[in-house]
């Protein structure tokens, strides 16, 4: 019976890849590499019997973008993130904070404002609505929560978009537009649900690149948002700095919303 791929297998692959990069470049703050490095390391570790087969190599990057921290062999040298620089090309980039954002751990919850809103989601919709990030986006839209959070009237442009930029292929879960009459804002959103996946600075950076590079948003100011619904039902909305340098991105504002009938 073949072994099942585990998170420990991903740790072994990324640790070995990091070791090879350090041996090639020395100790630096940004290591360029390509997907082939992960493929080669996976093949070598599999042949040696150290890991189970890994069929989805890009999922290794996503794991450290949203699900788990880097193993100690990497984190002992600082905080890191994997950012794209084209199709199948990446940088392992040193950053100023842990890449994954765990709201319940990283913030003083007593300092996060919690707004209670009477849920205006039509009962016909609410009665069959799921519990994933898209369902959360639906509740946000019906209750105009982003207008409250942003302080300016917000309108949905579209739902999910997959697009290719200088950082490679990215996915944006939702796009809104807003204006205060003088300035126009483009509001790309990354959404997460439950406790499995986390918001992260790499996702915030992807949203910033999206805001800056999409030609149709010329003249708009980017306001990247992360949205997370926790298991208690609270919806957390986080606004990030819009910057093409991941080291400059920080949490600008965070609020929580509770919907009640």
Order of alpha helices (4+ residues) and beta strands (2+ residues): alpha-beta-alpha-alpha-alpha-beta-beta-beta-alpha-beta-alpha-alpha-alpha-beta-beta-beta-beta-beta-beta-alpha-beta-beta-beta-beta
